[in-house]
Amino acid sequence: METSNIAKRIGYYLNPKHIDPKMVKLWTFWIILNVILWMIPQSVTRGSILIFVPLAGLFVYALTTKDVMSSLIMGTLSMYILWYKGAFLSGFMKDTLTSLADKENIEMYMSFFLCGGIIIAMKRSGATNAFTKFVTSHFGKNEKAILVTSGIYAGATSIDDYVSALTAGAAFSPLIDAIKKPRLALAYVIRTLCINVSELLPVGAWGYFVVYQIAAAKNVPNRAAATHIFIQTIPFMFYAIVACVVAMLFAVGVVPKIGKMKEAYRLMDEEGVQMGALTDGSEKEEEDYDPDNPRTKYCSVLNLVLPIVCIVVALIASGLDCFVAFIVATVFTGILYVVQGLFTIQDYVQCIVDGFIDMTDMVIILMIGYIMQNVMYSMGMEAFVHTVLGGIPIVKLIPFILFAFFSCTEYLYSLNYTLYQIAIPVLMVVLTKIGANVPLCLGALISAGLFGANACVVSDLGVISARACRVKIYEQYETSLPYFIISAVITGVIYLIAGFVF
């Protein structure tokens, strides 16, 4: 609109004729929902299923906009409207300050920031490019070898699933292109292995995060006890195990190409077309690696391996303190790259700064998750979960019910870390009270979150893995979904049986 008059601009852009009809319907729904939430008394909300009504609005908003950040913010504000009414902003600010002041939260945010810096440094130094050359020289044009190696790499580097997905996509996409096979197959293998293996590792980003949530429960004395409980839970993370097996069997050709994946292979074999390839110009990213830079032209593959080894060793030596581990790895990587002449000190510092910027969205999502957790506790979520689980006549069905229910919600809108933030501290208390098998039930909840991270179209990991492999998000979702559903069905049957066996 060609005017600077504020009143005219407001009138023009708030006119439904000038707004996407889909968004008009969404905002009409959103306003009505929040008016209803405002009118519900606190006494009715406390400890009831109404606590989850704002999440229903969040799902609708997410499925309409496909925007993770705005959906979380809008859904969280609706929770505060439901509980605090007219004082919702002051309640939100109070819990925000509480979250930002928490020492362990700060350590987690800083860990992600430092991880982002190391990723940028690996790419700009030529370390990921050196890895691509290394794999090419050893495996050439063997599709099965490349897919299997990508899975092994994604699992081996899954101490952080973002690091794994980003570096695996960058390293193996050129190899898949060279042998003229669908990048969507690579995206499926990487997306599956990077997150599921990460959860199975006490030193993995997801495992580390779950330990923190267990430690947050009222009946868990410290992080050491939480780590012990987590290790007991690992054998019961059935979805993580099943999904990895299915993906690797797909990589070696035992599991067949089905559905859209079969179509992706047909298009590539018969027409030379990459289904879902980014062709609208959005595939052009900042070129992190300059092949003409004489400093980084002859980078060794060890420059990728050694920083990852350093992170693992530092995590173990520090007693699984991720913040300390990433500080050590940041210093180690900087010295390693600077003394080789890959970077100047200024260059490396700039990598760290740019890594902080890259991870800002992720840290904000985590922070909002903690804030959401605070208000749900205030509304009496623990009492509600206790009432529901206590009302199940057969306790042995709880693992299956947890997996089935949260798999459905996570498929609609994957909360990823937020599901664990909200549910685990509550379940730790409730499951103990009702005499359920705690490690088995935690494994079921964790498995549901992993299924959502794999299968949900708006999952942040889905966005990252698709971007890393240079494919469109929706096509990745379509081609991978049948394999994730197969894994989930097998997992559900296992939990049904395990509930009566263990």
Secondary structure, DSSP 8 states (H G I E B T S, - for coil): -----HHHHHHHHTSGGGS-HHHHHHHHHHHHHHHHHHHS-HHHHTTSGGGGHHHHHHHHHHHHH--HHHHHHHHHHHHHHHHHGGGHHHHHHHHHHHHHH-HHHHHHHHHHHHHHHHHHHHHHHTHHHHHHHHHHHHHTT-HHHHHHHHHHHHHHTTTSHHHHHHHHHHHHHHHHHHTT--HHHHHHHHHHHHHHHHHH-TTSHHHHHHHHHHHTSTT--SHHHHHHHHHHHGGG-HHHHHHHHHHHHHHTTSS---HHHHHHHHHHHHH---TTB--SSTT-------TT-TTTTT--THHHHHHHHHHHHHHHHTTS-HHHHHHHHHHHHHHHHHHTTS--HHHHHHHHHHHHHHTHHHHHHHHHHHHHHHHHHHTTHHHHHHHHHHT-S-GGGHHHHHHHHHHHHHHHS--THHHHHHHHHHHHHHHHHHT--HHHHHHHHHHHHHHHHHH-TT-HHHHHHHHHTTB-HHHHHHHHHHHHHHHHHHHHHHHHHHHHH-
